[in-house]
Amino acid sequence: LDEKTIQIYDDVRKYFFNNPDKECLPLFLNSFGEYDGYGIYQLVEDVVQMFDHDDVVNCLIESLRSPFNGVKYWCAQISALFPDEKLISPLVELLDDENDDIRVASCTSLSQIHDDRIIDILKNQINVEKNDAVIDFLTEIISDLIEDYSEIQK
């Protein structure tokens, strides 16, 4: 993206931050490219967080199934801010993605959802995961979740 396009994108983001309209949700959640958007993509979270949890989750369900890596990655990241059982299925689908970053983002978001199935899902992923760094990340997440569940049960 060139600087002018990024500036226009940021202007639109600022507009919807100051003039919230939930119709912008699917537009923003499907606007991400493959890279970091020069730091602007991270700021989209500020706009998204202004809206009703269920509205965001419903849009995320669709966007997580996008054919575009940038959309899948950023929506998996944003999903961590909206933990919801309805996101389990689309996030689990991303565990088969060929992109390591998408799998890691999906694992992170899954770990934020309070559901008994999550630990088993992540343990199963360790058995099929090929990337050592992702396996290490999964091991850490599972350990943290088990510790958190132990604390809750006390």
Residue pairs with C-beta under 8 A, 6 or more apart in sequence:
1 9
1 33
1 35
1 37
1 38
6 37
6 38
6 40
9 31
9 37
9 40
10 40
10 43
13 28
13 40
13 43
13 44
13 46
13 47
16 24
16 28
16 47
17 46
17 47
17 50
20 47
20 50
20 51
22 51
22 52
22 55
24 47
25 48
25 51
25 55
25 56
25 59
26 59
26 62
26 63
28 44
28 47
28 48
29 48
29 59
29 60
29 62
29 63
29 71
29 74
29 75
29 78
30 63
30 66
30 68
30 71
31 44
31 71
32 41
32 44
32 68
32 70
32 71
32 73
32 74
32 75
33 41
33 70
34 68
34 69
34 70
35 70
36 42
41 74
44 74
44 78
45 78
45 81
48 56
48 78
48 81
49 56
49 81
53 82
53 84
56 78
56 82
57 82
57 84
57 86
57 87
58 86
60 75
60 78
60 79
60 82
60 87
60 90
61 86
61 87
61 90
63 71
63 72
63 75
64 72
64 75
64 76
64 79
64 87
64 90
64 91
64 93
64 94
65 90
65 93
66 72
66 75
69 99
69 102
72 94
72 97
72 99
72 102
73 99
73 101
73 102
73 105
76 91
76 94
76 102
76 105
76 106
76 108
76 109
77 105
77 108
77 109
79 87
79 91
79 105
79 106
79 109
79 112
80 105
80 108
80 109
80 112
83 109
83 112
83 113
83 114
84 113
85 113
85 115
87 109
87 113
88 110
88 113
88 115
88 117
88 118
88 121
91 106
91 109
91 110
92 106
92 110
92 121
94 102
94 103
94 105
94 106
95 103
95 106
95 107
95 121
95 125
97 103
97 106
100 131
100 133
100 134
103 125
103 129
103 131
103 134
104 134
104 137
107 122
107 125
107 134
107 137
107 138
107 141
108 141
110 118
110 121
110 122
111 118
111 122
111 141
111 144
111 145
118 145
119 142
119 145
119 146
119 149
122 138
122 141
122 142
122 145
123 142
125 138
126 135
126 138
126 139
126 142
129 135
129 138
